[in-house]
Amino acid sequence: MRTIKTTSGEAISIDGDLLAVMEALYKEVTAKREFERSFEDMVKEIQHLIGQMDEEERRTYLAESLFLNTVKYENDKLEAYMKKLSKK
């Protein structure tokens, strides 16, 4: 299995597991900096990881990301609707 590395050298297996990449990003950018990070810091690290992926890997992770974000969006919409119903 192929791996890519964060800017500090932590290896991430490229196997289509978006949550593993997200966890690595959290550790690399957020936790290491004790929550003192910016939007630009995260984008820079994401771009670093994407730059190491080939076209097929990027497609795989984009599809996984869109799926995960669609589920999150649907859940947020449902939560808002449920709150609206509970107020009535």
PDB file of N, CA, C and O in Angstrom, chain B, residues numbered from 101:
ATOM      1  N   MET B 101       0.850  -1.182   0.000  1.00  0.00           N
ATOM      2  CA  MET B 101       0.000   0.000   0.000  1.00  0.00           C
ATOM      3  C   MET B 101       0.891   1.238   0.000  1.00  0.00           C
ATOM      4  O   MET B 101       1.881   1.314   0.727  1.00  0.00           O
ATOM      5  N   ARG B 102       0.519   2.188  -0.819  1.00  0.00           N
ATOM      6  CA  ARG B 102       1.280   3.417  -0.945  1.00  0.00           C
ATOM      7  C   ARG B 102       1.010   4.354   0.229  1.00  0.00           C
ATOM      8  O   ARG B 102      -0.074   4.337   0.811  1.00  0.00           O
ATOM      9  N   THR B 103       1.993   5.159   0.565  1.00  0.00           N
ATOM     10  CA  THR B 103       1.819   6.146   1.631  1.00  0.00           C
ATOM     11  C   THR B 103       2.254   7.520   1.124  1.00  0.00           C
ATOM     12  O   THR B 103       3.063   7.645   0.204  1.00  0.00           O
ATOM     13  N   ILE B 104       1.693   8.526   1.752  1.00  0.00           N
ATOM     14  CA  ILE B 104       2.140   9.900   1.560  1.00  0.00           C
ATOM     15  C   ILE B 104       2.538  10.409   2.941  1.00  0.00           C
ATOM     16  O   ILE B 104       2.268   9.755   3.948  1.00  0.00           O
ATOM     17  N   LYS B 105       3.177  11.574   2.989  1.00  0.00           N
ATOM     18  CA  LYS B 105       3.647  12.087   4.276  1.00  0.00           C
ATOM     19  C   LYS B 105       3.188  13.517   4.507  1.00  0.00           C
ATOM     20  O   LYS B 105       3.079  14.321   3.581  1.00  0.00           O
ATOM     21  N   THR B 106       2.923  13.805   5.774  1.00  0.00           N
ATOM     22  CA  THR B 106       2.614  15.172   6.177  1.00  0.00           C
ATOM     23  C   THR B 106       3.904  15.987   6.103  1.00  0.00           C
ATOM     24  O   THR B 106       4.979  15.435   5.869  1.00  0.00           O
ATOM     25  N   THR B 107       3.795  17.290   6.299  1.00  0.00           N
ATOM     26  CA  THR B 107       4.992  18.132   6.240  1.00  0.00           C
ATOM     27  C   THR B 107       6.001  17.775   7.330  1.00  0.00           C
ATOM     28  O   THR B 107       7.192  18.045   7.172  1.00  0.00           O
ATOM     29  N   SER B 108       5.554  17.183   8.417  1.00  0.00           N
ATOM     30  CA  SER B 108       6.491  16.777   9.474  1.00  0.00           C
ATOM     31  C   SER B 108       6.967  15.340   9.303  1.00  0.00           C
ATOM     32  O   SER B 108       7.771  14.852  10.098  1.00  0.00           O
ATOM     33  N   GLY B 109       6.468  14.655   8.257  1.00  0.00           N
ATOM     34  CA  GLY B 109       6.963  13.313   7.960  1.00  0.00           C
ATOM     35  C   GLY B 109       6.101  12.163   8.418  1.00  0.00           C
ATOM     36  O   GLY B 109       6.497  11.009   8.254  1.00  0.00           O
ATOM     37  N   GLU B 110       4.923  12.430   8.992  1.00  0.00           N
ATOM     38  CA  GLU B 110       4.037  11.340   9.408  1.00  0.00           C
ATOM     39  C   GLU B 110       3.459  10.657   8.170  1.00  0.00           C
ATOM     40  O   GLU B 110       2.919  11.318   7.283  1.00  0.00           O
ATOM     41  N   ALA B 111       3.577   9.334   8.117  1.00  0.00           N
ATOM     42  CA  ALA B 111       3.080   8.576   6.967  1.00  0.00           C
ATOM     43  C   ALA B 111       1.574   8.348   7.070  1.00  0.00           C
ATOM     44  O   ALA B 111       1.036   8.090   8.147  1.00  0.00           O
ATOM     45  N   ILE B 112       0.911   8.450   5.919  1.00  0.00           N
ATOM     46  CA  ILE B 112      -0.523   8.187   5.822  1.00  0.00           C
ATOM     47  C   ILE B 112      -0.718   7.183   4.704  1.00  0.00           C
ATOM     48  O   ILE B 112      -0.293   7.420   3.574  1.00  0.00           O
ATOM     49  N   SER B 113      -1.362   6.057   5.010  1.00  0.00           N
ATOM     50  CA  SER B 113      -1.657   5.061   3.984  1.00  0.00           C
ATOM     51  C   SER B 113      -2.735   5.590   3.058  1.00  0.00           C
ATOM     52  O   SER B 113      -3.752   6.116   3.512  1.00  0.00           O
ATOM     53  N   ILE B 114      -2.512   5.450   1.767  1.00  0.00           N
ATOM     54  CA  ILE B 114      -3.487   5.891   0.773  1.00  0.00           C
ATOM     55  C   ILE B 114      -4.293   4.673   0.344  1.00  0.00           C
ATOM     56  O   ILE B 114      -3.910   3.933  -0.563  1.00  0.00           O
ATOM     57  N   ASP B 115      -5.428   4.487   1.028  1.00  0.00           N
ATOM     58  CA  ASP B 115      -6.268   3.320   0.753  1.00  0.00           C
ATOM     59  C   ASP B 115      -7.740   3.707   0.605  1.00  0.00           C
ATOM     60  O   ASP B 115      -8.620   2.849   0.673  1.00  0.00           O
ATOM     61  N   GLY B 116      -8.003   4.993   0.403  1.00  0.00           N
ATOM     62  CA  GLY B 116      -9.370   5.466   0.234  1.00  0.00           C
ATOM     63  C   GLY B 116     -10.070   5.815   1.529  1.00  0.00           C
ATOM     64  O   GLY B 116     -11.249   6.171   1.514  1.00  0.00           O
ATOM     65  N   ASP B 117      -9.369   5.722   2.658  1.00  0.00           N
ATOM     66  CA  ASP B 117      -9.964   6.005   3.962  1.00  0.00           C
ATOM     67  C   ASP B 117      -9.830   7.491   4.283  1.00  0.00           C
ATOM     68  O   ASP B 117      -8.811   7.926   4.820  1.00  0.00           O
ATOM     69  N   LEU B 118     -10.852   8.259   3.956  1.00  0.00           N
ATOM     70  CA  LEU B 118     -10.830   9.698   4.172  1.00  0.00           C
ATOM     71  C   LEU B 118     -10.659  10.050   5.647  1.00  0.00           C
ATOM     72  O   LEU B 118      -9.974  11.018   5.977  1.00  0.00           O
ATOM     73  N   LEU B 119     -11.266   9.283   6.523  1.00  0.00           N
ATOM     74  CA  LEU B 119     -11.169   9.599   7.950  1.00  0.00           C
ATOM     75  C   LEU B 119      -9.739   9.493   8.456  1.00  0.00           C
ATOM     76  O   LEU B 119      -9.353  10.234   9.359  1.00  0.00           O
ATOM     77  N   ALA B 120      -8.941   8.586   7.894  1.00  0.00           N
ATOM     78  CA  ALA B 120      -7.529   8.477   8.283  1.00  0.00           C
ATOM     79  C   ALA B 120      -6.773   9.743   7.881  1.00  0.00           C
ATOM     80  O   ALA B 120      -5.923  10.227   8.628  1.00  0.00           O
ATOM     81  N   VAL B 121      -7.083  10.274   6.709  1.00  0.00           N
ATOM     82  CA  VAL B 121      -6.443  11.510   6.256  1.00  0.00           C
ATOM     83  C   VAL B 121      -6.898  12.674   7.140  1.00  0.00           C
ATOM     84  O   VAL B 121      -6.085  13.516   7.522  1.00  0.00           O
ATOM     85  N   MET B 122      -8.176  12.725   7.460  1.00  0.00           N
ATOM     86  CA  MET B 122      -8.694  13.789   8.320  1.00  0.00           C
ATOM     87  C   MET B 122      -8.059  13.736   9.709  1.00  0.00           C
ATOM     88  O   MET B 122      -7.730  14.775  10.281  1.00  0.00           O
ATOM     89  N   GLU B 123      -7.890  12.547  10.245  1.00  0.00           N
ATOM     90  CA  GLU B 123      -7.245  12.391  11.552  1.00  0.00           C
ATOM     91  C   GLU B 123      -5.797  12.870  11.489  1.00  0.00           C
ATOM     92  O   GLU B 123      -5.323  13.545  12.404  1.00  0.00           O
ATOM     93  N   ALA B 124      -5.099  12.523  10.420  1.00  0.00           N
ATOM     94  CA  ALA B 124      -3.715  12.975  10.263  1.00  0.00           C
ATOM     95  C   ALA B 124      -3.652  14.495  10.158  1.00  0.00           C
ATOM     96  O   ALA B 124      -2.757  15.118  10.729  1.00  0.00           O
ATOM     97  N   LEU B 125      -4.593  15.095   9.432  1.00  0.00           N
ATOM     98  CA  LEU B 125      -4.642  16.552   9.336  1.00  0.00           C
ATOM     99  C   LEU B 125      -4.910  17.185  10.697  1.00  0.00           C
ATOM    100  O   LEU B 125      -4.293  18.190  11.050  1.00  0.00           O
ATOM    101  N   TYR B 126      -5.815  16.608  11.447  1.00  0.00           N
ATOM    102  CA  TYR B 126      -6.110  17.117  12.790  1.00  0.00           C
ATOM    103  C   TYR B 126      -4.854  17.088  13.661  1.00  0.00           C
ATOM    104  O   TYR B 126      -4.515  18.074  14.315  1.00  0.00           O
ATOM    105  N   LYS B 127      -4.174  15.949  13.657  1.00  0.00           N
ATOM    106  CA  LYS B 127      -2.961  15.828  14.480  1.00  0.00           C
ATOM    107  C   LYS B 127      -1.878  16.783  14.022  1.00  0.00           C
ATOM    108  O   LYS B 127      -1.227  17.439  14.835  1.00  0.00           O
ATOM    109  N   GLU B 128      -1.690  16.856  12.704  1.00  0.00           N
ATOM    110  CA  GLU B 128      -0.610  17.666  12.141  1.00  0.00           C
ATOM    111  C   GLU B 128      -0.834  19.165  12.309  1.00  0.00           C
ATOM    112  O   GLU B 128       0.094  19.894  12.660  1.00  0.00           O
ATOM    113  N   VAL B 129      -2.032  19.621  12.068  1.00  0.00           N
ATOM    114  CA  VAL B 129      -2.282  21.064  12.046  1.00  0.00           C
ATOM    115  C   VAL B 129      -2.907  21.562  13.346  1.00  0.00           C
ATOM    116  O   VAL B 129      -2.454  22.558  13.909  1.00  0.00           O
ATOM    117  N   THR B 130      -3.927  20.889  13.818  1.00  0.00           N
ATOM    118  CA  THR B 130      -4.682  21.395  14.967  1.00  0.00           C
ATOM    119  C   THR B 130      -4.037  21.018  16.297  1.00  0.00           C
ATOM    120  O   THR B 130      -3.729  21.895  17.104  1.00  0.00           O
ATOM    121  N   ALA B 131      -3.835  19.741  16.532  1.00  0.00           N
ATOM    122  CA  ALA B 131      -3.324  19.296  17.831  1.00  0.00           C
ATOM    123  C   ALA B 131      -1.887  19.744  18.078  1.00  0.00           C
ATOM    124  O   ALA B 131      -1.565  20.212  19.170  1.00  0.00           O
ATOM    125  N   LYS B 132      -1.025  19.608  17.080  1.00  0.00           N
ATOM    126  CA  LYS B 132       0.381  20.002  17.268  1.00  0.00           C
ATOM    127  C   LYS B 132       0.522  21.476  17.589  1.00  0.00           C
ATOM    128  O   LYS B 132       1.447  21.886  18.289  1.00  0.00           O
ATOM    129  N   ARG B 133      -0.393  22.259  17.078  1.00  0.00           N
ATOM    130  CA  ARG B 133      -0.321  23.705  17.289  1.00  0.00           C
ATOM    131  C   ARG B 133      -1.240  24.156  18.420  1.00  0.00           C
ATOM    132  O   ARG B 133      -1.477  25.349  18.612  1.00  0.00           O
ATOM    133  N   GLU B 134      -1.750  23.179  19.163  1.00  0.00           N
ATOM    134  CA  GLU B 134      -2.616  23.444  20.316  1.00  0.00           C
ATOM    135  C   GLU B 134      -3.747  24.417  19.950  1.00  0.00           C
ATOM    136  O   GLU B 134      -4.011  25.388  20.660  1.00  0.00           O
ATOM    137  N   PHE B 135      -4.404  24.124  18.823  1.00  0.00           N
ATOM    138  CA  PHE B 135      -5.545  24.874  18.314  1.00  0.00           C
ATOM    139  C   PHE B 135      -5.187  26.288  17.842  1.00  0.00           C
ATOM    140  O   PHE B 135      -6.077  27.068  17.504  1.00  0.00           O
ATOM    141  N   GLU B 136      -3.892  26.623  17.817  1.00  0.00           N
ATOM    142  CA  GLU B 136      -3.436  27.917  17.306  1.00  0.00           C
ATOM    143  C   GLU B 136      -3.043  27.741  15.844  1.00  0.00           C
ATOM    144  O   GLU B 136      -1.860  27.736  15.503  1.00  0.00           O
ATOM    145  N   ARG B 137      -4.041  27.598  14.994  1.00  0.00           N
ATOM    146  CA  ARG B 137      -3.796  27.406  13.571  1.00  0.00           C
ATOM    147  C   ARG B 137      -4.796  28.241  12.797  1.00  0.00           C
ATOM    148  O   ARG B 137      -5.803  28.697  13.340  1.00  0.00           O
ATOM    149  N   SER B 138      -4.506  28.433  11.532  1.00  0.00           N
ATOM    150  CA  SER B 138      -5.372  29.260  10.701  1.00  0.00           C
ATOM    151  C   SER B 138      -5.935  28.438   9.544  1.00  0.00           C
ATOM    152  O   SER B 138      -5.529  27.302   9.302  1.00  0.00           O
ATOM    153  N   PHE B 139      -6.865  29.041   8.856  1.00  0.00           N
ATOM    154  CA  PHE B 139      -7.411  28.451   7.640  1.00  0.00           C
ATOM    155  C   PHE B 139      -6.271  28.165   6.663  1.00  0.00           C
ATOM    156  O   PHE B 139      -6.219  27.100   6.049  1.00  0.00           O
ATOM    157  N   GLU B 140      -5.369  29.119   6.531  1.00  0.00           N
ATOM    158  CA  GLU B 140      -4.243  28.972   5.611  1.00  0.00           C
ATOM    159  C   GLU B 140      -3.331  27.812   5.994  1.00  0.00           C
ATOM    160  O   GLU B 140      -2.811  27.118   5.120  1.00  0.00           O
ATOM    161  N   ASP B 141      -3.132  27.597   7.298  1.00  0.00           N
ATOM    162  CA  ASP B 141      -2.314  26.469   7.755  1.00  0.00           C
ATOM    163  C   ASP B 141      -2.914  25.144   7.293  1.00  0.00           C
ATOM    164  O   ASP B 141      -2.206  24.265   6.802  1.00  0.00           O
ATOM    165  N   MET B 142      -4.220  25.015   7.458  1.00  0.00           N
ATOM    166  CA  MET B 142      -4.888  23.768   7.072  1.00  0.00           C
ATOM    167  C   MET B 142      -4.861  23.589   5.560  1.00  0.00           C
ATOM    168  O   MET B 142      -4.586  22.493   5.071  1.00  0.00           O
ATOM    169  N   VAL B 143      -5.142  24.647   4.820  1.00  0.00           N
ATOM    170  CA  VAL B 143      -5.127  24.562   3.358  1.00  0.00           C
ATOM    171  C   VAL B 143      -3.739  24.177   2.861  1.00  0.00           C
ATOM    172  O   VAL B 143      -3.609  23.363   1.947  1.00  0.00           O
ATOM    173  N   LYS B 144      -2.716  24.751   3.451  1.00  0.00           N
ATOM    174  CA  LYS B 144      -1.329  24.437   3.047  1.00  0.00           C
ATOM    175  C   LYS B 144      -1.036  22.954   3.250  1.00  0.00           C
ATOM    176  O   LYS B 144      -0.445  22.315   2.379  1.00  0.00           O
ATOM    177  N   GLU B 145      -1.441  22.404   4.385  1.00  0.00           N
ATOM    178  CA  GLU B 145      -1.191  20.980   4.653  1.00  0.00           C
ATOM    179  C   GLU B 145      -2.013  20.105   3.715  1.00  0.00           C
ATOM    180  O   GLU B 145      -1.508  19.101   3.212  1.00  0.00           O
ATOM    181  N   ILE B 146      -3.262  20.465   3.472  1.00  0.00           N
ATOM    182  CA  ILE B 146      -4.097  19.699   2.536  1.00  0.00           C
ATOM    183  C   ILE B 146      -3.463  19.717   1.152  1.00  0.00           C
ATOM    184  O   ILE B 146      -3.370  18.677   0.499  1.00  0.00           O
ATOM    185  N   GLN B 147      -3.027  20.882   0.703  1.00  0.00           N
ATOM    186  CA  GLN B 147      -2.387  20.980  -0.612  1.00  0.00           C
ATOM    187  C   GLN B 147      -1.113  20.141  -0.676  1.00  0.00           C
ATOM    188  O   GLN B 147      -0.810  19.540  -1.707  1.00  0.00           O
ATOM    189  N   HIS B 148      -0.382  20.104   0.412  1.00  0.00           N
ATOM    190  CA  HIS B 148       0.826  19.274   0.487  1.00  0.00           C
ATOM    191  C   HIS B 148       0.476  17.799   0.278  1.00  0.00           C
ATOM    192  O   HIS B 148       1.158  17.097  -0.469  1.00  0.00           O
ATOM    193  N   LEU B 149      -0.582  17.333   0.935  1.00  0.00           N
ATOM    194  CA  LEU B 149      -0.995  15.935   0.797  1.00  0.00           C
ATOM    195  C   LEU B 149      -1.525  15.652  -0.604  1.00  0.00           C
ATOM    196  O   LEU B 149      -1.168  14.640  -1.207  1.00  0.00           O
ATOM    197  N   ILE B 150      -2.370  16.532  -1.125  1.00  0.00           N
ATOM    198  CA  ILE B 150      -2.932  16.346  -2.464  1.00  0.00           C
ATOM    199  C   ILE B 150      -1.821  16.292  -3.516  1.00  0.00           C
ATOM    200  O   ILE B 150      -1.901  15.528  -4.477  1.00  0.00           O
ATOM    201  N   GLY B 151      -0.801  17.101  -3.324  1.00  0.00           N
ATOM    202  CA  GLY B 151       0.308  17.141  -4.266  1.00  0.00           C
ATOM    203  C   GLY B 151       1.055  15.821  -4.394  1.00  0.00           C
ATOM    204  O   GLY B 151       1.741  15.586  -5.389  1.00  0.00           O
ATOM    205  N   GLN B 152       0.924  14.969  -3.401  1.00  0.00           N
ATOM    206  CA  GLN B 152       1.594  13.667  -3.427  1.00  0.00           C
ATOM    207  C   GLN B 152       0.726  12.558  -4.020  1.00  0.00           C
ATOM    208  O   GLN B 152       1.200  11.441  -4.226  1.00  0.00           O
ATOM    209  N   MET B 153      -0.533  12.863  -4.293  1.00  0.00           N
ATOM    210  CA  MET B 153      -1.461  11.866  -4.817  1.00  0.00           C
ATOM    211  C   MET B 153      -1.474  11.886  -6.341  1.00  0.00           C
ATOM    212  O   MET B 153      -1.266  12.927  -6.965  1.00  0.00           O
ATOM    213  N   ASP B 154      -1.722  10.722  -6.925  1.00  0.00           N
ATOM    214  CA  ASP B 154      -1.913  10.691  -8.376  1.00  0.00           C
ATOM    215  C   ASP B 154      -3.387  10.983  -8.688  1.00  0.00           C
ATOM    216  O   ASP B 154      -4.208  11.127  -7.782  1.00  0.00           O
ATOM    217  N   GLU B 155      -3.700  11.065  -9.958  1.00  0.00           N
ATOM    218  CA  GLU B 155      -5.057  11.445 -10.385  1.00  0.00           C
ATOM    219  C   GLU B 155      -6.129  10.503  -9.827  1.00  0.00           C
ATOM    220  O   GLU B 155      -7.169  10.964  -9.358  1.00  0.00           O
ATOM    221  N   GLU B 156      -5.891   9.220  -9.872  1.00  0.00           N
ATOM    222  CA  GLU B 156      -6.879   8.248  -9.384  1.00  0.00           C
ATOM    223  C   GLU B 156      -7.093   8.378  -7.872  1.00  0.00           C
ATOM    224  O   GLU B 156      -8.222   8.283  -7.390  1.00  0.00           O
ATOM    225  N   GLU B 157      -6.014   8.593  -7.135  1.00  0.00           N
ATOM    226  CA  GLU B 157      -6.143   8.779  -5.683  1.00  0.00           C
ATOM    227  C   GLU B 157      -6.936  10.048  -5.374  1.00  0.00           C
ATOM    228  O   GLU B 157      -7.782  10.054  -4.480  1.00  0.00           O
ATOM    229  N   ARG B 158      -6.664  11.108  -6.107  1.00  0.00           N
ATOM    230  CA  ARG B 158      -7.430  12.347  -5.890  1.00  0.00           C
ATOM    231  C   ARG B 158      -8.909  12.135  -6.188  1.00  0.00           C
ATOM    232  O   ARG B 158      -9.763  12.638  -5.458  1.00  0.00           O
ATOM    233  N   ARG B 159      -9.220  11.401  -7.246  1.00  0.00           N
ATOM    234  CA  ARG B 159     -10.623  11.102  -7.578  1.00  0.00           C
ATOM    235  C   ARG B 159     -11.287  10.316  -6.452  1.00  0.00           C
ATOM    236  O   ARG B 159     -12.415  10.611  -6.057  1.00  0.00           O
ATOM    237  N   THR B 160     -10.579   9.315  -5.942  1.00  0.00           N
ATOM    238  CA  THR B 160     -11.115   8.481  -4.863  1.00  0.00           C
ATOM    239  C   THR B 160     -11.423   9.323  -3.623  1.00  0.00           C
ATOM    240  O   THR B 160     -12.495   9.197  -3.031  1.00  0.00           O
ATOM    241  N   TYR B 161     -10.482  10.174  -3.239  1.00  0.00           N
ATOM    242  CA  TYR B 161     -10.679  10.992  -2.043  1.00  0.00           C
ATOM    243  C   TYR B 161     -11.714  12.094  -2.259  1.00  0.00           C
ATOM    244  O   TYR B 161     -12.421  12.461  -1.320  1.00  0.00           O
ATOM    245  N   LEU B 162     -11.815  12.623  -3.464  1.00  0.00           N
ATOM    246  CA  LEU B 162     -12.855  13.602  -3.750  1.00  0.00           C
ATOM    247  C   LEU B 162     -14.232  12.960  -3.624  1.00  0.00           C
ATOM    248  O   LEU B 162     -15.133  13.533  -3.010  1.00  0.00           O
ATOM    249  N   ALA B 163     -14.396  11.774  -4.203  1.00  0.00           N
ATOM    250  CA  ALA B 163     -15.685  11.079  -4.114  1.00  0.00           C
ATOM    251  C   ALA B 163     -16.039  10.788  -2.654  1.00  0.00           C
ATOM    252  O   ALA B 163     -17.183  10.986  -2.245  1.00  0.00           O
ATOM    253  N   GLU B 164     -15.078  10.325  -1.877  1.00  0.00           N
ATOM    254  CA  GLU B 164     -15.320  10.031  -0.458  1.00  0.00           C
ATOM    255  C   GLU B 164     -15.672  11.311   0.295  1.00  0.00           C
ATOM    256  O   GLU B 164     -16.565  11.307   1.143  1.00  0.00           O
ATOM    257  N   SER B 165     -14.981  12.395  -0.008  1.00  0.00           N
ATOM    258  CA  SER B 165     -15.245  13.673   0.646  1.00  0.00           C
ATOM    259  C   SER B 165     -16.636  14.194   0.303  1.00  0.00           C
ATOM    260  O   SER B 165     -17.362  14.660   1.181  1.00  0.00           O
ATOM    261  N   LEU B 166     -17.003  14.115  -0.964  1.00  0.00           N
ATOM    262  CA  LEU B 166     -18.346  14.559  -1.353  1.00  0.00           C
ATOM    263  C   LEU B 166     -19.429  13.726  -0.681  1.00  0.00           C
ATOM    264  O   LEU B 166     -20.449  14.259  -0.245  1.00  0.00           O
ATOM    265  N   PHE B 167     -19.209  12.428  -0.600  1.00  0.00           N
ATOM    266  CA  PHE B 167     -20.185  11.566   0.071  1.00  0.00           C
ATOM    267  C   PHE B 167     -20.321  11.961   1.537  1.00  0.00           C
ATOM    268  O   PHE B 167     -21.430  12.161   2.031  1.00  0.00           O
ATOM    269  N   LEU B 168     -19.203  12.072   2.221  1.00  0.00           N
ATOM    270  CA  LEU B 168     -19.224  12.412   3.643  1.00  0.00           C
ATOM    271  C   LEU B 168     -19.869  13.774   3.881  1.00  0.00           C
ATOM    272  O   LEU B 168     -20.651  13.937   4.818  1.00  0.00           O
ATOM    273  N   ASN B 169     -19.547  14.743   3.043  1.00  0.00           N
ATOM    274  CA  ASN B 169     -20.128  16.074   3.195  1.00  0.00           C
ATOM    275  C   ASN B 169     -21.613  16.095   2.868  1.00  0.00           C
ATOM    276  O   ASN B 169     -22.363  16.862   3.473  1.00  0.00           O
ATOM    277  N   THR B 170     -22.051  15.276   1.930  1.00  0.00           N
ATOM    278  CA  THR B 170     -23.477  15.180   1.617  1.00  0.00           C
ATOM    279  C   THR B 170     -24.248  14.599   2.798  1.00  0.00           C
ATOM    280  O   THR B 170     -25.328  15.083   3.137  1.00  0.00           O
ATOM    281  N   VAL B 171     -23.702  13.575   3.416  1.00  0.00           N
ATOM    282  CA  VAL B 171     -24.341  12.985   4.598  1.00  0.00           C
ATOM    283  C   VAL B 171     -24.409  14.017   5.723  1.00  0.00           C
ATOM    284  O   VAL B 171     -25.440  14.139   6.385  1.00  0.00           O
ATOM    285  N   LYS B 172     -23.327  14.757   5.946  1.00  0.00           N
ATOM    286  CA  LYS B 172     -23.300  15.790   6.979  1.00  0.00           C
ATOM    287  C   LYS B 172     -24.344  16.872   6.674  1.00  0.00           C
ATOM    288  O   LYS B 172     -25.064  17.315   7.568  1.00  0.00           O
ATOM    289  N   TYR B 173     -24.418  17.285   5.429  1.00  0.00           N
ATOM    290  CA  TYR B 173     -25.393  18.293   5.014  1.00  0.00           C
ATOM    291  C   TYR B 173     -26.819  17.807   5.263  1.00  0.00           C
ATOM    292  O   TYR B 173     -27.648  18.539   5.803  1.00  0.00           O
ATOM    293  N   GLU B 174     -27.094  16.563   4.863  1.00  0.00           N
ATOM    294  CA  GLU B 174     -28.429  15.996   5.083  1.00  0.00           C
ATOM    295  C   GLU B 174     -28.763  15.931   6.563  1.00  0.00           C
ATOM    296  O   GLU B 174     -29.883  16.249   6.962  1.00  0.00           O
ATOM    297  N   ASN B 175     -27.806  15.524   7.378  1.00  0.00           N
ATOM    298  CA  ASN B 175     -28.037  15.443   8.823  1.00  0.00           C
ATOM    299  C   ASN B 175     -28.290  16.825   9.424  1.00  0.00           C
ATOM    300  O   ASN B 175     -29.148  16.976  10.293  1.00  0.00           O
ATOM    301  N   ASP B 176     -27.547  17.833   8.965  1.00  0.00           N
ATOM    302  CA  ASP B 176     -27.754  19.190   9.451  1.00  0.00           C
ATOM    303  C   ASP B 176     -29.143  19.701   9.075  1.00  0.00           C
ATOM    304  O   ASP B 176     -29.815  20.339   9.885  1.00  0.00           O
ATOM    305  N   LYS B 177     -29.568  19.420   7.849  1.00  0.00           N
ATOM    306  CA  LYS B 177     -30.906  19.833   7.406  1.00  0.00           C
ATOM    307  C   LYS B 177     -31.980  19.133   8.239  1.00  0.00           C
ATOM    308  O   LYS B 177     -32.949  19.763   8.663  1.00  0.00           O
ATOM    309  N   LEU B 178     -31.809  17.854   8.469  1.00  0.00           N
ATOM    310  CA  LEU B 178     -32.764  17.101   9.267  1.00  0.00           C
ATOM    311  C   LEU B 178     -32.810  17.618  10.701  1.00  0.00           C
ATOM    312  O   LEU B 178     -33.888  17.733  11.284  1.00  0.00           O
ATOM    313  N   GLU B 179     -31.656  17.930  11.268  1.00  0.00           N
ATOM    314  CA  GLU B 179     -31.609  18.467  12.624  1.00  0.00           C
ATOM    315  C   GLU B 179     -32.363  19.793  12.711  1.00  0.00           C
ATOM    316  O   GLU B 179     -33.114  20.021  13.659  1.00  0.00           O
ATOM    317  N   ALA B 180     -32.167  20.660  11.731  1.00  0.00           N
ATOM    318  CA  ALA B 180     -32.868  21.946  11.711  1.00  0.00           C
ATOM    319  C   ALA B 180     -34.375  21.738  11.595  1.00  0.00           C
ATOM    320  O   ALA B 180     -35.157  22.420  12.257  1.00  0.00           O
ATOM    321  N   TYR B 181     -34.770  20.798  10.756  1.00  0.00           N
ATOM    322  CA  TYR B 181     -36.193  20.499  10.589  1.00  0.00           C
ATOM    323  C   TYR B 181     -36.783  19.948  11.887  1.00  0.00           C
ATOM    324  O   TYR B 181     -37.889  20.327  12.273  1.00  0.00           O
ATOM    325  N   MET B 182     -36.060  19.065  12.556  1.00  0.00           N
ATOM    326  CA  MET B 182     -36.547  18.484  13.816  1.00  0.00           C
ATOM    327  C   MET B 182     -36.674  19.562  14.897  1.00  0.00           C
ATOM    328  O   MET B 182     -37.622  19.542  15.682  1.00  0.00           O
ATOM    329  N   LYS B 183     -35.735  20.490  14.942  1.00  0.00           N
ATOM    330  CA  LYS B 183     -35.811  21.586  15.904  1.00  0.00           C
ATOM    331  C   LYS B 183     -37.041  22.454  15.630  1.00  0.00           C
ATOM    332  O   LYS B 183     -37.742  22.877  16.549  1.00  0.00           O
ATOM    333  N   LYS B 184     -37.282  22.706  14.348  1.00  0.00           N
ATOM    334  CA  LYS B 184     -38.440  23.500  13.963  1.00  0.00           C
ATOM    335  C   LYS B 184     -39.729  22.804  14.394  1.00  0.00           C
ATOM    336  O   LYS B 184     -40.646  23.452  14.899  1.00  0.00           O
ATOM    337  N   LEU B 185     -39.801  21.479  14.194  1.00  0.00           N
ATOM    338  CA  LEU B 185     -40.988  20.735  14.596  1.00  0.00           C
ATOM    339  C   LEU B 185     -41.180  20.722  16.107  1.00  0.00           C
ATOM    340  O   LEU B 185     -42.308  20.793  16.593  1.00  0.00           O
ATOM    341  N   SER B 186     -40.088  20.633  16.843  1.00  0.00           N
ATOM    342  CA  SER B 186     -40.191  20.579  18.306  1.00  0.00           C
ATOM    343  C   SER B 186     -40.644  21.893  18.901  1.00  0.00           C
ATOM    344  O   SER B 186     -41.180  21.908  20.009  1.00  0.00           O
ATOM    345  N   LYS B 187     -40.446  22.998  18.201  1.00  0.00           N
ATOM    346  CA  LYS B 187     -40.872  24.313  18.685  1.00  0.00           C
ATOM    347  C   LYS B 187     -42.369  24.538  18.513  1.00  0.00           C
ATOM    348  O   LYS B 187     -42.952  25.407  19.161  1.00  0.00           O
ATOM    349  N   LYS B 188     -42.982  23.756  17.642  1.00  0.00           N
ATOM    350  CA  LYS B 188     -44.418  23.932  17.366  1.00  0.00           C
ATOM    351  C   LYS B 188     -45.270  23.334  18.443  1.00  0.00           C
ATOM    352  O   LYS B 188     -46.497  23.395  18.365  1.00  0.00           O
TER     353      LYS B 188
END
